[in-house]
Every structure is written in structure tokens, then in C-alpha cells.
Amino acid sequence: VILTDVPCSGEGMFRKDEGAINEWSTKNVNNCQRLQREIVSDIWDCLKPGGILIYSTCTFNAHEDEENVAWIAENLGAEFISIDTRKEWNITGSLIDNNPVYRFIPGKTRGEGIFMAVLRKHGDYDGKMSKSNIDAKALKPLHLLYNGVEPDTIKGKQAIPHHSKAMSTTLDENEYPNVEIDYNQAIAYLRKEAITLNSDAPKGIVLLTYRKYPIGFAKNIGNRANNLYPQEWKIKSSHIPEGNTTIIE
């Protein structure tokens, strides 16, 4: 799966950011359309046959949205995937054709404006890894941001798990006591705020879950819980939905 949140003319941000209005022009729309096609073309070989491309923008014009995903399907070789949505989500479909695409328009849906389409690359993936012929020298300039699961950090006599362990698909959820939290607690945790767990929550390192999905670790000391969510990942935006919101299940 490759998610491409491509640079765009930003029409979906007009309500939130006046700077986006000042930067908009038809010339910029055309430049963005060309750049978006270049980006997807450049990464296309990274996607296995049968792989999924999620294309998204924060703009509304058909040049950067419907026309581009139709171009991807026709010129790069892909088929559209239809996603079941609920009527009450008020998602708008395509403006120019019958391809399944999804427009989230401010005032109709929660949040700011985005466009999304899902495509499957033609071909079948056999699950086998092919040998790479890439020259190792070409990899040297690449800056590695993240690789695998970080080891625990020893503080005193206790091992503090890295957040990457909570996000790993190989996580043994029985290694730590699981504590289910509600929506408001989950948002507070992801904002790196202080949280208080139920009185029956076990003390020590616990794995916090929301709707049964792991979201991170905390150290429960009884009257409060130390938030172990990475400081650099915390939510800073003030645009937080007030209630439990589900976009796609």
C-alpha cells in the first residue's frame, strides 16, 4: 500500500488558511496537476502488481482530482476500488464521471476539505521478494527515518517500551496489561496531555487501547498515569472533533 498525499493548490484549506487563498491561481492548479502526475509516476515502480495506491489532495478542482486519478488508471495501469460509505457521512462523489472517488466538503463532512481515491495496480502479486539490483552506493545518501522496532529503554530497574512496539504488527498484546480508554482519553493521550486511568487499572507499564486497537504505552502510578507517547508526535492542531468520529471502517 502506498499513500500519496500529493502537493496541491489547497482549495480545501481556504476556510482554515487565508494564505491558501492568496497562493491560488489557475497557473498553480496546472503546475500542481503536472507535479502530481510526476510524483505518482516516479513511485509507481515501488508498488507491487496488485498493490493499492491511495491518492489524496486537499483541493477540489477536477484537474487535480478526477482527471488525475483517471490518468493514473489509464496511463500507469490501475483499476478503481469502491469503498463502502455511509449516507450520513455526506461524502460527495465524482463531479465529471462515474469513477468511485470521495470528496469531503467542509460543511457537509467533519473536518477540512480533502479528496481521495483508491486504485489497485494491474497484475497479481505472488508474495515473493525479488532480488534487488540496486547499487548499494545509490543508497548511501538516503536518510533513514525509521527502521523496525526500537529496543526498550532501561530506567533504573524497569524497561520502558518504545512506542514503535505498540505500533508493530508483531506486538504481543499479552506482554502488557491492556487498558481500554474512551475517545476523550485517547485524544488527550495523543496530545501528550496528562491522563488518569480507572481505579481498577493495574499499576506499572500498560498498553492503552482505543476500540481494541493499541495506541501506545503509559506508566500507571495510581493517582495518575505518565504519558509515554513521543513528544515529537503529539497532536498540536486545535481542530479536534468533539465526539467519536469514524470515516471508514
GROMACS elastic network, one bead per residue, 0.5 to 0.9 nm:
[ bonds ]
;  ai    aj funct       b0    kb
    1    47     6  0.72373   500
    1    48     6  0.86196   500
    1    51     6  0.57826   500
    1    53     6  0.58905   500
    1    54     6  0.75705   500
    2    43     6  0.87983   500
    2    46     6  0.85579   500
    2    47     6  0.70055   500
    2    51     6  0.79746   500
    2    52     6  0.63256   500
    2    54     6  0.62275   500
    2    55     6  0.85422   500
    3    52     6  0.83875   500
    3    53     6  0.59776   500
    3    55     6  0.62936   500
    3    56     6  0.78027   500
    4    39     6  0.86101   500
    4    40     6  0.76721   500
    4    53     6  0.73965   500
    4    54     6  0.60692   500
    4    55     6  0.51102   500
    4    56     6  0.61686   500
    4    57     6  0.84068   500
    5     8     6  0.88380   500
    5    54     6  0.81972   500
    5    55     6  0.63419   500
    5    57     6  0.57311   500
    5    58     6  0.83071   500
    6    32     6  0.87844   500
    6    35     6  0.85890   500
    6    36     6  0.60793   500
    6    39     6  0.77172   500
    6    40     6  0.86266   500
    6    55     6  0.75159   500
    6    56     6  0.64751   500
    6    57     6  0.58364   500
    6    58     6  0.86066   500
    7    10     6  0.81926   500
    7    32     6  0.67581   500
    7    35     6  0.78638   500
    7    36     6  0.69076   500
    7    57     6  0.70605   500
    7    58     6  0.84075   500
    8    11     6  0.82574   500
    8    28     6  0.84652   500
    8    29     6  0.73785   500
    8    31     6  0.89096   500
    8    32     6  0.54097   500
    8    33     6  0.76525   500
    8    35     6  0.87555   500
    8    36     6  0.77606   500
    8    57     6  0.61671   500
    8    58     6  0.66882   500
    8    59     6  0.64115   500
    8    64     6  0.73829   500
    9    12     6  0.86003   500
    9    20     6  0.76895   500
    9    23     6  0.78585   500
    9    24     6  0.61240   500
    9    25     6  0.80066   500
    9    28     6  0.64014   500
    9    29     6  0.56263   500
    9    31     6  0.88940   500
    9    32     6  0.65039   500
    9    33     6  0.89392   500
    9    57     6  0.86936   500
    9    58     6  0.77525   500
    9    59     6  0.61129   500
    9    60     6  0.88315   500
    9    61     6  0.88856   500
    9    64     6  0.84240   500
   10    13     6  0.54190   500
   10    14     6  0.71338   500
   10    20     6  0.60171   500
   10    21     6  0.80985   500
   10    23     6  0.87034   500
   10    24     6  0.75645   500
   10    57     6  0.78223   500
   10    58     6  0.53480   500
   10    60     6  0.81205   500
   10   113     6  0.88687   500
   11    14     6  0.55372   500
   11    15     6  0.86756   500
   11    20     6  0.71478   500
   11    21     6  0.74884   500
   11    24     6  0.77446   500
   11    58     6  0.65371   500
   11    60     6  0.59727   500
   11    61     6  0.78612   500
   11   113     6  0.77370   500
   11   114     6  0.89218   500
   12    15     6  0.73828   500
   12    16     6  0.84784   500
   12    20     6  0.89013   500
   12    57     6  0.84849   500
   12    60     6  0.64243   500
   12   104     6  0.88317   500
   12   105     6  0.76128   500
   12   106     6  0.77912   500
   12   112     6  0.62617   500
   12   114     6  0.60545   500
   12   115     6  0.86686   500
   13    16     6  0.52837   500
   13    17     6  0.56589   500
   13    18     6  0.81401   500
   13    20     6  0.63971   500
   13    21     6  0.81965   500
   13    58     6  0.68298   500
   13    59     6  0.75750   500
   13   112     6  0.65140   500
   13   113     6  0.65209   500
   13   114     6  0.87520   500
   14    17     6  0.53528   500
   14    18     6  0.60105   500
   14    19     6  0.79513   500
   14    20     6  0.57849   500
   14    21     6  0.56888   500
   14   113     6  0.88907   500
   15    18     6  0.72809   500
   15    21     6  0.89392   500
   15   106     6  0.82359   500
   15   112     6  0.78449   500
   15   113     6  0.89515   500
   16    20     6  0.85709   500
   16   112     6  0.76370   500
   17    20     6  0.55561   500
   17    21     6  0.73389   500
   18    21     6  0.52464   500
   18    22     6  0.66590   500
   18    23     6  0.89397   500
   19    22     6  0.51256   500
   19    23     6  0.62964   500
   19    24     6  0.87720   500
   20    23     6  0.52245   500
   20    24     6  0.63029   500
   21    24     6  0.53564   500
   21    25     6  0.87173   500
   22    25     6  0.83707   500
   23    28     6  0.80032   500
   24    27     6  0.83312   500
   24    28     6  0.63659   500
   24    29     6  0.75292   500
   25    28     6  0.50860   500
   25    29     6  0.63658   500
   25    30     6  0.88166   500
   26    30     6  0.63431   500
   26    31     6  0.86192   500
   27    30     6  0.52192   500
   27    31     6  0.61822   500
   27    32     6  0.85924   500
   28    32     6  0.59847   500
   28    33     6  0.85051   500
   29    32     6  0.51352   500
   29    33     6  0.61941   500
   29    34     6  0.87582   500
   29    61     6  0.82646   500
   29    63     6  0.75675   500
   29    64     6  0.72279   500
   30    33     6  0.50995   500
   30    34     6  0.63585   500
   30    35     6  0.86654   500
   30    63     6  0.76436   500
   30    64     6  0.80780   500
   31    34     6  0.52680   500
   31    35     6  0.61757   500
   31    36     6  0.85941   500
   32    36     6  0.59270   500
   32    37     6  0.85650   500
   32    64     6  0.70513   500
   33    36     6  0.52165   500
   33    37     6  0.64062   500
   33    38     6  0.87595   500
   33    63     6  0.64692   500
   33    65     6  0.84806   500
   33    67     6  0.89021   500
   33    68     6  0.71128   500
   34    37     6  0.53297   500
   34    38     6  0.63406   500
   34    39     6  0.88032   500
   34    64     6  0.86331   500
   35    38     6  0.50174   500
   35    39     6  0.61720   500
   35    40     6  0.87359   500
   36    39     6  0.51346   500
   36    40     6  0.63072   500
   36    41     6  0.85167   500
   36    64     6  0.76299   500
   36    68     6  0.78480   500
   37    40     6  0.53009   500
   37    41     6  0.59944   500
   37    42     6  0.85005   500
   37    68     6  0.69321   500
   37    71     6  0.82424   500
   37    72     6  0.76331   500
   38    41     6  0.50818   500
   38    42     6  0.60407   500
   38    43     6  0.87454   500
   39    42     6  0.51719   500
   39    43     6  0.64294   500
   39    44     6  0.85627   500
   40    43     6  0.53144   500
   40    44     6  0.58677   500
   40    55     6  0.88168   500
   40    72     6  0.78844   500
   41    44     6  0.51547   500
   41    45     6  0.79081   500
   41    72     6  0.82173   500
   41    76     6  0.74105   500
   42    45     6  0.71904   500
   42    46     6  0.84172   500
   43    46     6  0.53341   500
   43    47     6  0.71435   500
   44    47     6  0.54834   500
   44    48     6  0.85001   500
   44    53     6  0.89333   500
   44    76     6  0.76925   500
   44   121     6  0.88137   500
   45    48     6  0.72649   500
   47    50     6  0.82020   500
   47    51     6  0.57709   500
   47    52     6  0.75760   500
   47    53     6  0.78301   500
   47   121     6  0.75785   500
   48    51     6  0.50754   500
   48    52     6  0.84263   500
   48   121     6  0.74604   500
   48   123     6  0.83496   500
   48   124     6  0.83483   500
   48   125     6  0.64498   500
   49    52     6  0.88085   500
   49   120     6  0.82078   500
   49   121     6  0.54869   500
   49   122     6  0.57258   500
   49   124     6  0.52816   500
   49   125     6  0.51914   500
   49   126     6  0.87778   500
   50    78     6  0.87233   500
   50   120     6  0.57838   500
   50   122     6  0.56461   500
   50   123     6  0.52070   500
   50   125     6  0.54932   500
   51   119     6  0.83918   500
   51   120     6  0.56289   500
   51   121     6  0.54309   500
   51   122     6  0.81063   500
   51   123     6  0.85817   500
   51   124     6  0.84852   500
   51   125     6  0.75645   500
   52    81     6  0.89605   500
   52   118     6  0.69618   500
   52   119     6  0.57669   500
   52   121     6  0.63924   500
   53   117     6  0.83071   500
   53   118     6  0.58242   500
   53   119     6  0.51970   500
   53   120     6  0.62341   500
   53   121     6  0.74174   500
   54   116     6  0.70473   500
   54   117     6  0.59394   500
   54   119     6  0.64942   500
   54   120     6  0.88678   500
   55    65     6  0.87411   500
   55    69     6  0.75562   500
   55   115     6  0.81105   500
   55   116     6  0.56285   500
   55   117     6  0.53120   500
   55   118     6  0.63039   500
   55   119     6  0.79481   500
   56    59     6  0.88965   500
   56    65     6  0.80537   500
   56   114     6  0.69583   500
   56   115     6  0.53698   500
   56   117     6  0.65731   500
   56   118     6  0.88146   500
   57    60     6  0.80971   500
   57    64     6  0.78734   500
   57    65     6  0.73423   500
   57   113     6  0.87389   500
   57   114     6  0.56853   500
   57   115     6  0.52539   500
   57   116     6  0.67626   500
   58   112     6  0.80900   500
   58   113     6  0.57322   500
   58   115     6  0.60662   500
   58   116     6  0.88721   500
   59    62     6  0.89103   500
   59    64     6  0.75427   500
   59    65     6  0.77144   500
   59   113     6  0.68962   500
   59   114     6  0.61142   500
   59   115     6  0.66495   500
   60    63     6  0.86980   500
   60    64     6  0.76882   500
   60    65     6  0.69296   500
   60   103     6  0.77159   500
   60   105     6  0.85335   500
   60   113     6  0.78158   500
   60   114     6  0.74000   500
   60   115     6  0.68228   500
   61    64     6  0.60085   500
   61    65     6  0.63417   500
   61    66     6  0.81811   500
   62    67     6  0.58113   500
   62    68     6  0.79755   500
   62    94     6  0.85437   500
   62    95     6  0.72363   500
   62    96     6  0.75209   500
   63    66     6  0.65181   500
   63    67     6  0.50929   500
   63    68     6  0.64619   500
   64    67     6  0.63588   500
   64    68     6  0.55514   500
   64    69     6  0.82816   500
   65    68     6  0.53934   500
   65    69     6  0.63482   500
   65    70     6  0.86280   500
   65    94     6  0.89915   500
   65   101     6  0.87650   500
   65   115     6  0.69118   500
   65   116     6  0.80413   500
   65   117     6  0.85043   500
   66    69     6  0.54512   500
   66    70     6  0.61111   500
   66    71     6  0.85126   500
   66    94     6  0.67917   500
   66    95     6  0.76640   500
   66    96     6  0.71958   500
   66    97     6  0.78516   500
   66    99     6  0.81168   500
   66   101     6  0.76013   500
   66   117     6  0.86456   500
   67    70     6  0.52001   500
   67    71     6  0.60843   500
   67    72     6  0.87000   500
   67    96     6  0.85871   500
   68    72     6  0.61901   500
   68    73     6  0.86740   500
   69    73     6  0.62111   500
   69    74     6  0.86183   500
   69    80     6  0.87131   500
   69   101     6  0.89238   500
   69   117     6  0.72463   500
   69   118     6  0.88133   500
   69   119     6  0.82507   500
   70    73     6  0.51378   500
   70    74     6  0.61743   500
   70    75     6  0.84318   500
   70    80     6  0.88725   500
   70    99     6  0.80935   500
   71    74     6  0.51871   500
   71    75     6  0.56911   500
   71    76     6  0.76389   500
   72    75     6  0.54389   500
   72    76     6  0.51814   500
   72    77     6  0.67691   500
   72    78     6  0.68976   500
   72   119     6  0.87457   500
   73    76     6  0.58473   500
   73    77     6  0.50158   500
   73    79     6  0.58230   500
   73    80     6  0.74431   500
   73   119     6  0.75102   500
   73   120     6  0.87210   500
   73   121     6  0.81989   500
   74    77     6  0.55861   500
   74    78     6  0.69502   500
   74    79     6  0.85652   500
   75    78     6  0.83639   500
   76   121     6  0.81371   500
   76   122     6  0.87764   500
   77   120     6  0.86353   500
   77   121     6  0.61142   500
   77   122     6  0.56241   500
   77   123     6  0.89619   500
   78   119     6  0.60033   500
   78   120     6  0.52935   500
   78   122     6  0.50388   500
   78   123     6  0.88223   500
   79   118     6  0.85717   500
   79   119     6  0.53757   500
   79   120     6  0.52762   500
   79   121     6  0.66076   500
   79   122     6  0.69934   500
   80    99     6  0.69446   500
   80   100     6  0.66911   500
   80   101     6  0.84794   500
   80   117     6  0.76023   500
   80   118     6  0.60244   500
   80   120     6  0.63613   500
   81    99     6  0.89351   500
   81   100     6  0.70157   500
   81   101     6  0.88484   500
   81   117     6  0.78982   500
   81   118     6  0.54571   500
   81   119     6  0.54382   500
   81   120     6  0.67067   500
   82    99     6  0.84704   500
   82   100     6  0.54998   500
   82   101     6  0.77996   500
   82   117     6  0.86040   500
   82   118     6  0.74435   500
   82   119     6  0.87823   500
   83   100     6  0.78490   500
   83   101     6  0.88075   500
   83   118     6  0.82103   500
   83   248     6  0.82942   500
   84   248     6  0.79733   500
   84   249     6  0.87070   500
   85    88     6  0.86795   500
   85    89     6  0.72851   500
   85    91     6  0.78655   500
   85   247     6  0.82354   500
   85   248     6  0.68432   500
   85   249     6  0.85991   500
   86    89     6  0.55662   500
   86    90     6  0.76946   500
   86    91     6  0.82773   500
   86   248     6  0.87609   500
   87    90     6  0.57550   500
   87    91     6  0.75176   500
   88    91     6  0.82383   500
   88   109     6  0.89428   500
   89   104     6  0.88474   500
   89   108     6  0.79511   500
   89   109     6  0.61938   500
   89   110     6  0.84011   500
   89   246     6  0.89337   500
   89   247     6  0.75147   500
   90   104     6  0.77953   500
   90   105     6  0.84436   500
   90   108     6  0.57738   500
   90   109     6  0.58362   500
   91   102     6  0.61329   500
   91   103     6  0.56934   500
   91   104     6  0.55186   500
   91   105     6  0.74040   500
   91   108     6  0.75260   500
   91   109     6  0.67433   500
   92    95     6  0.85077   500
   92   101     6  0.81205   500
   92   102     6  0.58740   500
   92   104     6  0.66044   500
   92   105     6  0.74587   500
   92   108     6  0.88036   500
   93    98     6  0.82574   500
   93    99     6  0.82729   500
   93   100     6  0.66902   500
   93   101     6  0.54797   500
   93   102     6  0.52080   500
   93   103     6  0.60525   500
   94    97     6  0.58615   500
   94    98     6  0.64051   500
   94    99     6  0.65681   500
   94   100     6  0.68133   500
   94   101     6  0.56860   500
   94   102     6  0.71140   500
   94   103     6  0.76875   500
   95    98     6  0.83919   500
   96    99     6  0.87297   500
   97   100     6  0.87291   500
   98   101     6  0.85711   500
   99   117     6  0.89882   500
  100   117     6  0.70559   500
  100   118     6  0.82543   500
  101   115     6  0.75420   500
  101   116     6  0.60253   500
  101   118     6  0.75318   500
  102   114     6  0.82966   500
  102   115     6  0.57230   500
  102   116     6  0.51230   500
  102   117     6  0.62287   500
  103   113     6  0.75070   500
  103   114     6  0.60461   500
  103   116     6  0.65179   500
  103   117     6  0.89468   500
  104   108     6  0.73648   500
  104   109     6  0.56908   500
  104   110     6  0.78484   500
  104   111     6  0.81005   500
  104   112     6  0.75119   500
  104   113     6  0.52552   500
  104   114     6  0.52015   500
  104   115     6  0.62308   500
  104   116     6  0.83600   500
  105   108     6  0.55266   500
  105   109     6  0.57153   500
  105   110     6  0.80879   500
  105   111     6  0.83063   500
  105   112     6  0.70761   500
  105   114     6  0.69988   500
  105   115     6  0.85712   500
  106   109     6  0.56313   500
  106   110     6  0.65075   500
  106   111     6  0.63349   500
  106   112     6  0.54046   500
  106   113     6  0.54525   500
  106   114     6  0.88229   500
  107   110     6  0.70498   500
  107   111     6  0.83997   500
  107   112     6  0.87124   500
  109   112     6  0.81437   500
  109   113     6  0.83233   500
  110   113     6  0.86994   500
  110   241     6  0.75639   500
  110   245     6  0.85501   500
  111   114     6  0.88664   500
  111   239     6  0.75727   500
  111   240     6  0.83490   500
  111   241     6  0.76258   500
  120   123     6  0.88760   500
  121   124     6  0.86935   500
  125   128     6  0.78254   500
  126   129     6  0.87287   500
  129   132     6  0.88525   500
  132   135     6  0.86408   500
  133   136     6  0.87413   500
  134   137     6  0.84592   500
  134   138     6  0.72462   500
  134   139     6  0.81902   500
  135   138     6  0.55496   500
  135   139     6  0.73719   500
  136   139     6  0.53779   500
  136   140     6  0.70201   500
  137   140     6  0.54489   500
  137   141     6  0.81101   500
  138   141     6  0.68739   500
  138   142     6  0.80403   500
  139   142     6  0.54978   500
  139   143     6  0.88050   500
  140   143     6  0.80040   500
  144   147     6  0.73105   500
  146   149     6  0.86655   500
  147   150     6  0.81261   500
  148   164     6  0.77978   500
  148   165     6  0.89933   500
  148   168     6  0.83295   500
  149   162     6  0.77160   500
  149   163     6  0.85312   500
  149   164     6  0.53381   500
  149   165     6  0.57742   500
  149   167     6  0.87843   500
  149   168     6  0.71131   500
  150   153     6  0.89165   500
  150   161     6  0.82868   500
  150   162     6  0.59344   500
  150   163     6  0.81185   500
  150   164     6  0.63265   500
  150   165     6  0.71663   500
  151   160     6  0.89395   500
  151   161     6  0.70418   500
  151   162     6  0.65030   500
  151   164     6  0.89548   500
  151   165     6  0.83466   500
  152   159     6  0.56863   500
  152   160     6  0.52972   500
  152   162     6  0.56121   500
  152   165     6  0.88550   500
  153   158     6  0.82978   500
  153   159     6  0.55417   500
  153   160     6  0.50179   500
  153   161     6  0.64305   500
  153   162     6  0.72122   500
  154   157     6  0.68796   500
  154   158     6  0.57736   500
  154   160     6  0.61174   500
  154   161     6  0.88174   500
  155   158     6  0.54066   500
  155   159     6  0.62487   500
  155   160     6  0.69500   500
  156   159     6  0.81411   500
  160   205     6  0.75929   500
  160   217     6  0.89274   500
  160   219     6  0.87866   500
  160   228     6  0.88016   500
  161   164     6  0.82483   500
  161   165     6  0.67829   500
  161   166     6  0.83032   500
  161   205     6  0.83957   500
  161   217     6  0.75194   500
  161   228     6  0.88898   500
  162   165     6  0.57382   500
  162   166     6  0.75937   500
  162   216     6  0.89312   500
  162   217     6  0.82447   500
  162   228     6  0.85005   500
  162   230     6  0.88613   500
  163   166     6  0.53957   500
  163   167     6  0.67768   500
  163   168     6  0.89413   500
  163   215     6  0.86918   500
  163   216     6  0.59601   500
  163   217     6  0.67761   500
  163   228     6  0.76222   500
  163   229     6  0.66985   500
  163   230     6  0.70873   500
  164   167     6  0.51000   500
  164   168     6  0.61080   500
  164   216     6  0.84855   500
  165   168     6  0.51385   500
  165   169     6  0.85668   500
  165   170     6  0.81910   500
  165   171     6  0.62488   500
  165   216     6  0.84034   500
  166   169     6  0.84773   500
  166   171     6  0.64339   500
  166   172     6  0.89984   500
  166   173     6  0.85122   500
  166   207     6  0.74156   500
  166   208     6  0.88958   500
  166   214     6  0.61172   500
  166   215     6  0.66126   500
  166   216     6  0.53356   500
  166   217     6  0.70283   500
  167   170     6  0.86698   500
  167   171     6  0.74308   500
  167   214     6  0.69980   500
  167   215     6  0.71355   500
  167   216     6  0.74217   500
  168   171     6  0.53080   500
  169   172     6  0.88020   500
  171   174     6  0.86798   500
  171   175     6  0.83746   500
  172   175     6  0.55865   500
  172   176     6  0.81658   500
  173   176     6  0.63491   500
  173   177     6  0.78639   500
  173   178     6  0.72901   500
  173   207     6  0.77985   500
  173   214     6  0.84153   500
  174   177     6  0.66759   500
  174   178     6  0.76670   500
  175   178     6  0.89657   500
  175   207     6  0.88938   500
  176   205     6  0.68434   500
  176   206     6  0.55190   500
  176   207     6  0.58971   500
  177   201     6  0.86252   500
  177   202     6  0.71625   500
  177   204     6  0.89369   500
  177   205     6  0.75968   500
  177   206     6  0.50821   500
  177   207     6  0.60294   500
  177   208     6  0.85443   500
  178   201     6  0.88508   500
  178   206     6  0.59668   500
  178   208     6  0.59558   500
  178   209     6  0.67069   500
  178   212     6  0.89575   500
  178   214     6  0.85190   500
  179   197     6  0.82360   500
  179   198     6  0.88816   500
  179   201     6  0.67263   500
  179   202     6  0.83915   500
  179   206     6  0.66145   500
  179   207     6  0.60910   500
  179   209     6  0.60124   500
  179   210     6  0.86159   500
  180   207     6  0.84830   500
  180   208     6  0.58949   500
  180   210     6  0.57141   500
  180   211     6  0.73016   500
  180   212     6  0.68643   500
  180   213     6  0.88234   500
  180   214     6  0.88976   500
  181   184     6  0.82262   500
  181   185     6  0.59394   500
  181   186     6  0.63409   500
  181   197     6  0.78140   500
  181   198     6  0.88992   500
  181   208     6  0.67216   500
  181   209     6  0.61595   500
  181   210     6  0.55569   500
  181   211     6  0.80206   500
  182   185     6  0.53588   500
  182   186     6  0.61141   500
  182   187     6  0.87712   500
  182   209     6  0.87984   500
  182   210     6  0.64673   500
  182   211     6  0.80371   500
  182   244     6  0.89944   500
  183   186     6  0.50499   500
  183   187     6  0.62554   500
  183   188     6  0.86329   500
  183   210     6  0.72985   500
  183   211     6  0.88758   500
  183   243     6  0.72801   500
  183   244     6  0.60524   500
  184   187     6  0.51961   500
  184   188     6  0.61916   500
  184   189     6  0.85715   500
  184   242     6  0.84036   500
  184   243     6  0.79696   500
  184   244     6  0.84724   500
  185   188     6  0.50402   500
  185   189     6  0.60598   500
  185   190     6  0.86337   500
  185   195     6  0.67023   500
  185   196     6  0.82051   500
  185   197     6  0.86460   500
  186   189     6  0.50249   500
  186   190     6  0.62004   500
  186   191     6  0.85760   500
  186   208     6  0.84940   500
  186   209     6  0.83015   500
  186   210     6  0.67596   500
  186   215     6  0.79619   500
  187   190     6  0.51196   500
  187   191     6  0.61480   500
  187   192     6  0.86923   500
  187   193     6  0.87284   500
  187   235     6  0.83403   500
  187   240     6  0.82775   500
  188   191     6  0.50554   500
  188   192     6  0.63841   500
  188   193     6  0.52149   500
  188   194     6  0.71563   500
  188   195     6  0.68285   500
  189   192     6  0.50768   500
  189   193     6  0.56496   500
  189   194     6  0.71580   500
  189   195     6  0.66482   500
  189   215     6  0.87747   500
  189   216     6  0.85512   500
  189   227     6  0.66975   500
  189   228     6  0.86931   500
  189   229     6  0.70901   500
  189   234     6  0.83749   500
  190   193     6  0.75099   500
  190   215     6  0.83161   500
  190   216     6  0.87983   500
  190   229     6  0.68504   500
  190   230     6  0.88714   500
  190   233     6  0.79256   500
  190   234     6  0.54581   500
  190   235     6  0.59418   500
  191   229     6  0.85204   500
  191   231     6  0.86835   500
  191   233     6  0.83952   500
  191   236     6  0.66891   500
  191   237     6  0.89826   500
  192   195     6  0.87949   500
  192   227     6  0.63608   500
  192   228     6  0.79643   500
  192   229     6  0.61895   500
  192   230     6  0.76992   500
  192   231     6  0.66497   500
  192   233     6  0.85899   500
  192   234     6  0.56414   500
  192   235     6  0.76574   500
  193   227     6  0.70411   500
  193   234     6  0.89997   500
  194   224     6  0.75935   500
  194   225     6  0.70435   500
  194   226     6  0.69286   500
  194   227     6  0.63435   500
  195   224     6  0.64019   500
  195   225     6  0.58210   500
  195   226     6  0.74898   500
  195   227     6  0.70994   500
  196   199     6  0.87422   500
  196   220     6  0.83282   500
  196   222     6  0.83233   500
  196   223     6  0.69974   500
  196   225     6  0.56977   500
  196   226     6  0.88763   500
  197   200     6  0.81485   500
  197   201     6  0.63785   500
  197   220     6  0.75441   500
  197   222     6  0.79767   500
  197   223     6  0.82315   500
  197   224     6  0.68367   500
  197   225     6  0.67872   500
  198   201     6  0.54796   500
  198   222     6  0.88875   500
  199   202     6  0.82975   500
  199   222     6  0.71899   500
  199   223     6  0.82119   500
  200   203     6  0.89827   500
  201   206     6  0.85993   500
  201   220     6  0.77613   500
  201   222     6  0.81212   500
  202   205     6  0.84217   500
  202   206     6  0.74959   500
  202   220     6  0.71402   500
  202   221     6  0.87357   500
  202   222     6  0.82117   500
  203   206     6  0.76064   500
  203   219     6  0.72168   500
  203   221     6  0.55517   500
  203   222     6  0.63069   500
  203   225     6  0.88208   500
  204   218     6  0.80538   500
  204   219     6  0.51049   500
  204   220     6  0.50596   500
  204   221     6  0.63583   500
  204   222     6  0.88159   500
  204   225     6  0.89131   500
  205   217     6  0.67956   500
  205   218     6  0.57736   500
  205   220     6  0.63322   500
  205   221     6  0.89654   500
  206   216     6  0.86158   500
  206   217     6  0.57388   500
  206   218     6  0.55492   500
  206   219     6  0.61826   500
  206   220     6  0.69708   500
  207   214     6  0.67547   500
  207   215     6  0.77039   500
  207   216     6  0.59604   500
  207   218     6  0.66356   500
  207   219     6  0.89170   500
  208   212     6  0.88877   500
  208   213     6  0.83349   500
  208   214     6  0.58844   500
  208   215     6  0.58952   500
  208   216     6  0.55274   500
  208   217     6  0.57447   500
  208   218     6  0.69699   500
  209   212     6  0.52533   500
  209   213     6  0.50104   500
  209   215     6  0.55424   500
  209   216     6  0.73639   500
  209   217     6  0.89768   500
  210   213     6  0.52314   500
  210   214     6  0.64829   500
  210   215     6  0.67839   500
  211   214     6  0.85079   500
  214   217     6  0.85062   500
  215   229     6  0.87802   500
  216   227     6  0.89253   500
  216   228     6  0.73563   500
  216   229     6  0.63147   500
  217   227     6  0.72936   500
  217   228     6  0.56314   500
  217   229     6  0.67721   500
  218   225     6  0.61685   500
  218   226     6  0.55658   500
  218   227     6  0.50163   500
  218   228     6  0.50913   500
  218   229     6  0.75919   500
  219   224     6  0.86718   500
  219   225     6  0.53502   500
  219   227     6  0.68351   500
  219   228     6  0.72064   500
  220   223     6  0.80131   500
  220   224     6  0.62804   500
  220   226     6  0.62689   500
  220   227     6  0.87476   500
  221   224     6  0.58226   500
  221   225     6  0.56654   500
  221   226     6  0.74955   500
  222   225     6  0.69318   500
  227   230     6  0.86862   500
  228   231     6  0.83638   500
  229   232     6  0.87576   500
  229   233     6  0.75413   500
  229   234     6  0.73747   500
  230   233     6  0.54330   500
  230   234     6  0.67362   500
  231   234     6  0.56318   500
  232   235     6  0.89351   500
  233   236     6  0.88674   500
  235   238     6  0.84417   500
  236   239     6  0.89353   500
  237   240     6  0.70707   500
  240   243     6  0.87460   500
  241   244     6  0.74359   500
  241   245     6  0.71081   500
  242   245     6  0.84854   500
  246   249     6  0.70217   500
